[in-house]
Amino acid sequence: MTARKPWEELKLVGKPFCDIAVFSGRSTRAEALIFVWLTFMLLGWGGRALVPTDSPAALPLNWLVLAAQILPLFALMARRAHDCDAPGWVGWAPVLVLLGTLWWAGELPGQQEIDIPGLYDLIRLIAILAFWGLALWTPSEGSNRYGPDPRPLTAPAQ
């Protein structure tokens, strides 16, 4: 088995941005985990630190940061579901639940909070668990109906 070099994993960060409208094919667990973790860390928390959320002038920039996170996520999670030999809509479920929680909590730019204690936290927890569940779901071996295996072939042991 050949070891991957660290920079090969970093290529996976930009791949979902390049494949923003590609809903066919398959994505690896590493691609999903790296993209979700880095984009939510950098664009989510980092974006909130750099962009004031209470300023009406910052509203377009807030929508841009949100779109940069969510749009590639739809295609990535559909391809991740394909890697597990499931239909793409299975991958959309966590994204839609996440958008629903953001809307519910008033975290979407320009949105007012709907206050029902505990419900928001429960729905957000379900969305997070759904993301992790799909990202860590065991892929199907070899090719499946959605395409070839995206993992690199390993060299036979000598």
MOJOHU-V310353 format. One record per pair of residues at least 4 apart in sequence whose C-alpha atoms are under 6 Angstrom apart, sorted by the first residue. I is the first residue (numbers start at 1). J is the second residue. If there is no record, write none. Layout:
i:I j:J
i:I j:J
This chain:
i:1 j:154
i:1 j:155
i:12 j:31
i:13 j:35
i:16 j:20
i:16 j:72
i:17 j:72
i:20 j:72
i:23 j:75
i:25 j:79
i:25 j:146
i:25 j:147
i:26 j:79
i:26 j:80
i:26 j:82
i:26 j:83
i:27 j:79
i:27 j:80
i:29 j:135
i:30 j:34
i:31 j:35
i:32 j:135
i:33 j:37
i:34 j:38
i:35 j:39
i:36 j:40
i:38 j:42
i:39 j:43
i:40 j:44
i:41 j:45
i:42 j:46
i:43 j:47
i:47 j:51
i:59 j:109
i:67 j:71
i:73 j:77
i:74 j:92
i:77 j:91
i:78 j:88
i:78 j:91
i:81 j:86
i:81 j:88
i:81 j:91
i:82 j:86
i:82 j:87
i:82 j:146
i:83 j:139
i:84 j:139
i:84 j:140
i:94 j:127
i:94 j:130
i:94 j:131
i:97 j:127
i:98 j:127
i:100 j:104
i:101 j:124
i:102 j:107
i:102 j:108
i:103 j:108
i:104 j:114
i:105 j:113
i:105 j:114
i:106 j:111
i:106 j:112
i:106 j:113
i:129 j:133
i:131 j:135
i:132 j:136
i:133 j:137
i:142 j:149
i:143 j:147
i:143 j:148
i:143 j:149
